[in-house]
């Protein structure tokens, strides 16, 4: 009698061309082949005529392992086959566990195979270019509570995620729940690929997005790959760059470090909002305000007229409005230069203008008041932005009532303790003018500037991708 041995071999996803030479050699030289009966169709040409084939149905893994040990104890070389890689949801762990239980000294050798997720990835392009994880949705041997915890962790950690056992005849809702959890953490346009019967004659390859993914299109023979925040589609393939920052996508420089941080910050803020069901343009400005101040009280005190952000974006982007007036230079300096250049806009502040200095002295008013008076004379229909001076905002209100100013919009965010709240109340009656008002004492030039920035990049709101001009 020869020396018995158990070889645990991964035969790949289903094509003979995807079986490694080491596994082919082991199967050819084995006295006994043990495996799930469906898998023998992929190796029947390789098995030598005298080999004993032990096949069994699904959920008979322990029986197959027992058979392997029985034949190996008789001195035979036994190969236990698994699809894909034998160590990934395969027979290798069970064979080792049984060796420990039996106290057996029968030699065990594990031969790796191409896993189904690797084969699927190759058919989808290059989706696994960065850190990834593999999850099974089967709760036969793992409680669903633990599976859901792992899904949440994968989604939050931005792992590229491969999904095994997504559905079966009696298990359908788990995949819907996974998509729901991922959409809480990932952009709806995140690429998703799924491959049915990878490497086999019935093979089907599909690339879609999280938003458009239909769980009804997959079955138990399907492997799903969900991209990370850097994954993109190109030529109907999924590509995940090897690094996070400064990558080139489709010939364009994409998100840099600053924008990536801003995107992740916005997603965090959005999750913590008390009221998520507000119109997109209001939410976009609110997210900018909270991002700048780290103050969630903005939910209560930032008052935005209906459609104000969207309508102001349209007017600025179309060229109907070309000028933005600020009360102080600090507010002007916070408006992103890249956005201004992109849209062909000019920001003007008259605080240091010689005419404003002279007018303030002559009339006994503040320089910010004088600056607004001169600005209205030159640009009566500009977007007016206040981040510091309540007297300047009050001056604009007076000029509107006198018919001398017809602002395209007003951002009212002066800060302080004297006349601040009154100035904000004064602007509210102008119902025909789109307004963003910071109620109460809070405000500031940085806040006023960030509200302008939210308007200038409103077309990025739909994908929640702020900061392209950072």
C-alpha positions in Angstrom: 0.0 0.0 0.0 1.3 3.5 -0.9 1.4 6.5 1.3 -2.0 8.2 1.4 -2.3 11.9 0.8 -5.1 14.5 0.4 -4.7 17.3 -2.2 -7.3 20.0 -2.0 -7.4 21.7 -5.4 -9.2 24.8 -6.8 -10.3 24.0 -10.3 -11.1 27.7 -11.2 -14.4 29.1 -12.2 -15.3 26.6 -14.9 -13.1 26.7 -17.9 -10.4 24.1 -18.5 -8.1 26.9 -19.7 -8.4 28.5 -16.2 -7.2 25.4 -14.3 -3.6 25.8 -13.2 -0.9 23.3 -14.4 -0.3 22.2 -10.8 -4.0 21.3 -10.4 -4.1 19.6 -13.8 -1.2 17.4 -12.8 -2.7 16.5 -9.4 -6.0 15.4 -11.0 -4.2 13.3 -13.6 -2.1 11.5 -11.0 -4.9 11.0 -8.4 -6.3 7.6 -7.5 -9.5 9.2 -6.2 -11.3 12.4 -7.1 -13.9 13.7 -4.6 -16.2 16.7 -5.2 -19.6 18.2 -5.8 -21.1 16.3 -8.8 -21.7 19.5 -10.9 -17.9 20.2 -11.0 -16.9 16.9 -12.6 -18.1 18.2 -15.9 -15.2 20.6 -16.0 -12.5 18.0 -15.4 -13.9 14.8 -17.0 -11.3 14.9 -19.8 -8.4 15.1 -17.4 -9.2 12.3 -15.0 -7.3 9.1 -15.8 -9.5 6.0 -16.6 -8.7 4.1 -13.5 -9.5 6.8 -11.0 -12.4 6.5 -8.6 -14.8 9.4 -8.7 -16.8 10.2 -5.6 -19.4 12.8 -6.4 -22.3 14.1 -4.2 -24.8 16.8 -4.1 -24.9 20.2 -2.5 -24.5 20.6 1.3 -22.7 17.3 1.5 -19.3 18.8 2.2 -18.6 16.9 5.4 -19.5 13.6 3.7 -17.0 14.4 0.9 -14.3 15.2 3.5 -15.0 11.8 5.3 -14.7 10.0 2.0 -11.4 11.7 1.3 -9.9 10.6 4.7 -11.2 7.0 4.3 -9.5 6.6 0.9 -6.3 8.4 2.0 -6.2 6.0 5.0 -6.1 3.1 2.5 -2.9 4.7 1.0 -4.5 6.4 -2.0 -3.7 9.8 -3.4 -7.0 11.7 -3.1 -7.8 15.1 -4.7 -10.7 17.0 -3.3 -11.9 19.6 -5.8 -13.5 22.9 -5.2 -14.6 25.5 -7.7 -12.5 28.7 -7.8 -9.9 28.6 -5.1 -10.3 25.8 -2.5 -9.4 28.1 0.3 -12.1 30.7 -0.5 -15.5 29.4 0.6 -14.1 26.0 -0.4 -13.2 22.6 1.0 -9.7 23.4 2.3 -10.8 24.7 5.8 -13.1 21.7 6.3 -10.3 19.2 5.4 -7.9 20.8 7.9 -10.7 21.0 10.6 -11.4 17.3 10.1 -7.7 16.5 10.4 -7.6 18.2 13.8 -10.8 16.4 15.0 -9.4 13.0 13.9 -5.9 13.6 15.1 -4.9 12.4 11.7 -1.3 12.5 10.3 -2.3 12.1 6.7 -0.4 14.8 4.6 -2.5 17.6 3.2 -1.6 19.8 0.3 -3.6 22.8 -0.9 -3.3 23.9 -4.5 -4.7 27.4 -5.3 -7.1 28.1 -8.1 -8.4 31.2 -9.9 -11.3 32.4 -7.8 -14.6 33.4 -9.4 -14.2 37.0 -8.3 -10.8 37.1 -10.0 -12.3 35.7 -13.2 -15.2 38.1 -13.0 -12.8 41.0 -12.4 -10.8 40.2 -15.5 -14.0 40.2 -17.6 -15.1 43.5 -16.2 -11.8 45.2 -16.9 -9.6 46.1 -13.9 -12.0 46.8 -11.0 -9.8 45.4 -8.2 -6.9 47.9 -8.5 -6.9 48.8 -4.8 -7.9 47.4 -1.4 -10.8 45.0 -1.6 -12.8 42.5 0.3 -15.0 39.5 -0.5 -18.4 38.9 1.2 -20.8 36.0 1.0 -24.5 36.8 1.5 -25.3 33.2 2.4 -26.5 33.0 5.9 -26.4 29.2 6.1 -23.2 29.2 8.3 -23.0 32.9 9.2 -25.8 34.8 11.0 -27.2 37.7 9.0 -26.5 40.1 11.8 -22.8 39.5 11.3 -23.0 39.7 7.5 -24.8 43.0 7.8 -22.1 44.3 10.1 -19.5 43.4 7.5 -21.4 45.0 4.7 -21.6 48.3 6.6 -17.9 48.1 7.3 -17.0 47.4 3.7 -19.1 50.3 2.5 -17.8 52.7 5.0 -14.2 51.7 4.4 -14.5 52.3 0.7 -13.4 48.7 -0.1 -13.9 47.4 -3.6 -16.3 44.6 -2.7 -16.9 41.3 -4.3 -20.2 39.5 -3.5 -20.5 35.7 -3.5 -23.8 33.9 -3.2 -25.9 37.0 -3.8 -29.2 35.1 -4.1 -30.8 31.7 -4.1 -34.3 30.4 -4.6 -35.3 31.0 -1.0 -33.0 34.0 -0.3 -33.7 37.2 -2.2 -34.0 40.2 0.1 -30.4 40.2 1.4 -29.0 41.7 -1.9 -31.6 44.5 -1.7 -30.5 45.3 1.8 -26.8 45.3 0.7 -27.5 47.9 -2.0 -29.5 50.0 0.5 -26.5 50.0 2.9 -24.0 50.8 0.2 -26.1 53.7 -1.1 -25.8 55.2 2.4 -22.1 55.4 1.9 -21.3 55.5 -1.8 -22.2 57.8 -4.7 -25.2 56.4 -6.6 -23.1 56.5 -9.8 -20.5 54.1 -8.3 -19.8 51.4 -11.0 -21.1 47.9 -10.4 -20.3 44.9 -12.5 -21.7 41.4 -12.3 -20.8 38.3 -14.2 -23.0 35.2 -14.4 -21.4 31.8 -15.0 -17.9 33.3 -15.3 -15.7 31.3 -17.6 -18.5 29.0 -18.7 -20.5 28.8 -21.9 -23.4 30.6 -20.4 -21.2 33.6 -19.4 -22.9 37.0 -19.2 -21.1 40.2 -18.3 -22.9 43.4 -17.2 -21.7 46.9 -16.1 -24.0 49.3 -14.4 -24.2 51.6 -11.4 -25.4 51.4 -7.8 -28.4 53.5 -8.7 -29.4 51.4 -11.7 -28.4 48.0 -10.4 -31.3 45.5 -10.5 -31.0 42.6 -8.0 -33.5 40.6 -10.1 -30.9 40.2 -12.8 -28.6 38.0 -10.7 -28.8 34.5 -9.4 -26.7 32.1 -7.3 -24.3 31.6 -10.2 -23.5 35.4 -10.3 -20.5 37.2 -8.8 -20.9 41.0 -8.2 -18.2 43.6 -7.9 -18.9 47.0 -6.4 -16.3 49.7 -7.1 -14.8 52.1 -4.6 -15.0 56.0 -4.7 -12.2 56.1 -7.3 -13.6 53.4 -9.7 -14.9 54.7 -13.0 -16.3 53.3 -16.3 -14.4 53.4 -19.5 -15.3 51.6 -22.7 -18.0 49.7 -20.7 -15.3 48.4 -18.3 -14.7 49.1 -14.6 -11.3 50.6 -13.8 -10.0 51.2 -10.3 -6.8 53.2 -10.1 -4.0 51.9 -8.0 -3.9 55.2 -6.0 -6.4 57.6 -4.6 -5.0 61.0 -5.4 -4.0 62.7 -8.6 -5.2 59.9 -10.8 -6.0 60.4 -14.5 -9.4 59.3 -15.6 -10.4 59.3 -19.3 -7.7 61.9 -20.1 -8.8 64.3 -17.3 -7.2 65.1 -14.0 -9.8 64.0 -11.4 -10.2 64.6 -7.7 -7.1 65.7 -5.8 -6.5 65.4 -2.1 -8.4 68.6 -1.2 -11.5 67.7 -3.2 -11.5 64.1 -2.0 -11.5 65.3 1.6 -14.3 67.8 0.9 -16.4 65.1 -0.8 -16.0 62.8 2.2 -16.8 65.6 4.6 -20.0 66.4 2.7 -21.1 62.8 2.9 -20.5 62.8 6.6 -22.4 66.0 7.1 -25.3 64.8 5.0 -25.7 61.7 7.1 -25.8 63.8 10.3 -28.5 66.2 9.0 -31.7 66.1 11.0 -33.8 66.9 7.9 -32.4 65.2 4.8 -35.6 65.7 2.8 -35.0 69.3 1.7 -34.7 70.5 -1.9 -31.4 69.9 -3.4 -30.4 73.5 -3.9 -31.1 74.4 -0.3 -29.3 71.3 0.9 -26.3 72.1 -1.3 -25.9 75.6 0.3 -26.5 74.2 3.8 -23.8 71.5 3.4 -21.4 74.3 2.3 -22.3 76.4 5.4 -21.9 73.5 7.8 -18.6 72.4 6.1 -17.2 75.9 6.6 -18.4 76.4 10.2 -18.7 72.8 11.6 -21.9 74.2 13.1 -25.0 72.1 12.6 -27.1 75.0 14.0 -27.0 76.1 10.4 -29.9 73.8 9.8 -32.0 76.1 12.0 -30.7 79.5 11.1 -29.8 79.5 7.4 -32.9 80.7 5.6 -32.9 80.2 1.8 -35.7 81.3 -0.5 -37.3 78.6 -2.6 -35.2 77.9 -5.8 -32.8 80.8 -4.8 -29.5 78.8 -5.3 -30.7 77.1 -8.6 -32.0 80.3 -10.1 -28.9 82.3 -9.2 -26.7 79.6 -10.7 -28.7 79.8 -13.9 -28.4 83.6 -14.2 -24.7 83.6 -13.4 -23.9 80.7 -15.6 -25.9 82.1 -18.6 -24.1 85.4 -18.4 -27.3 87.3 -17.4 -25.4 88.5 -14.3 -21.7 89.1 -14.6 -20.8 90.9 -11.4 -20.7 90.0 -7.7 -20.4 92.8 -5.1 -19.1 92.2 -1.6 -19.2 94.4 1.4 -15.6 93.7 2.5 -12.4 92.4 0.8 -12.3 89.3 3.0 -15.6 88.0 1.6 -14.3 88.7 -2.0 -11.1 86.7 -1.3 -13.0 83.6 -0.2 -14.9 83.2 -3.5 -13.1 80.6 -5.6 -11.1 82.1 -8.4 -11.3 79.0 -10.5 -15.1 79.1 -10.5 -15.1 82.8 -11.3 -12.8 82.2 -14.3 -14.8 79.2 -15.5 -18.0 81.3 -15.5 -16.5 84.6 -16.6 -17.5 86.5 -13.5 -16.0 89.5 -11.8 -16.0 90.2 -8.0 -15.8 93.8 -6.9 -15.5 95.4 -3.5 -15.5 99.2 -3.1 -14.4 99.3 0.5 -10.9 100.7 -0.5 -12.2 102.7 -3.4 -11.1 106.4 -3.2 -14.6 107.5 -4.1 -16.0 105.4 -1.2 -13.5 106.9 1.2 -14.4 110.4 0.1 -18.1 109.7 0.2 -18.0 108.3 3.7 -16.1 111.4 5.0 -18.5 113.7 3.3 -21.8 112.1 4.4 -20.6 110.8 7.8 -21.4 107.2 7.0 -19.3 104.0 7.1 -17.0 103.1 4.3 -19.0 99.9 3.7 -22.2 101.9 3.3 -20.4 104.3 0.9 -19.0 101.4 -1.0 -22.4 99.9 -1.5 -23.8 103.2 -2.6 -21.1 103.5 -5.3 -21.5 99.8 -6.3 -25.2 100.3 -6.9 -24.5 103.2 -9.1 -22.3 101.1 -11.3 -23.8 97.6 -11.0 -27.4 97.9 -9.7 -28.3 94.4 -10.8 -25.3 92.5 -9.4 -25.4 89.7 -6.8 -24.8 91.5 -3.5 -22.9 89.6 -0.8 -22.6 90.7 2.9 -20.4 88.9 5.4 -19.4 91.6 7.8 -21.2 95.0 7.7 -24.9 95.3 8.7 -24.8 99.0 7.8 -23.9 98.1 4.2 -26.8 95.6 4.0 -29.2 98.3 5.4 -27.9 100.7 2.8 -28.7 98.3 0.0 -32.2 97.8 1.4 -32.8 101.5 1.4 -31.6 101.8 -2.2 -33.9 99.0 -3.3 -36.9 100.7 -1.7 -35.9 103.9 -3.5 -35.8 102.0 -6.8 -32.1 102.6 -7.3 -31.0 98.9 -6.9 -32.4 95.8 -8.5 -30.1 93.0 -7.2 -30.0 89.6 -8.9 -29.8 88.2 -5.4 -28.7 88.9 -1.9 -26.5 86.9 0.5 -27.2 88.4 3.9 -24.6 87.1 6.5 -23.3 90.0 8.4 -22.0 89.1 11.9 -22.0 90.9 15.2 -24.2 92.4 17.9 -25.3 95.9 16.7 -27.9 96.2 14.0 -27.0 92.7 12.7 -30.4 91.0 13.3 -32.3 94.1 12.2 -30.4 94.3 8.9 -31.4 90.7 8.1 -35.1 91.4 8.9 -35.0 94.4 6.6 -34.1 92.3 3.6 -36.9 89.7 4.0 -39.7 91.8 2.6 -38.1 91.8 -0.9 -39.9 88.7 -1.9 -39.0 89.0 -5.6 -35.3 88.9 -4.9 -33.6 85.5 -4.3 -32.0 85.6 -0.9 -29.8 83.5 1.4 -30.1 84.9 4.9 -28.1 83.8 8.0 -30.6 84.5 10.8 -29.5 86.0 14.2 -26.1 87.2 15.1 -24.1 84.6 13.3 -22.5 85.1 9.9 -19.1 86.2 8.6 -17.1 86.8 5.5 -16.1 83.1 5.2 -19.7 82.0 5.5 -20.8 84.6 2.9 -18.1 83.4 0.5 -18.9 79.8 0.9 -22.6 80.5 0.1 -21.5 82.1 -3.1 -19.3 79.1 -3.9 -22.3 76.8 -3.4 -24.1 78.8 -6.1 -21.2 78.8 -8.5 -20.9 75.0 -8.4 -24.5 74.1 -8.1 -24.3 71.8 -11.1 -22.1 69.5 -9.0 -24.8 69.1 -6.4 -26.6 66.2 -8.2 -23.6 64.0 -7.7 -22.7 65.5 -4.3 -19.2 66.3 -5.6 -18.1 69.6 -4.1 -14.7 71.3 -4.4 -13.7 71.0 -8.0 -12.3 74.6 -7.8 -10.4 73.9 -4.6 
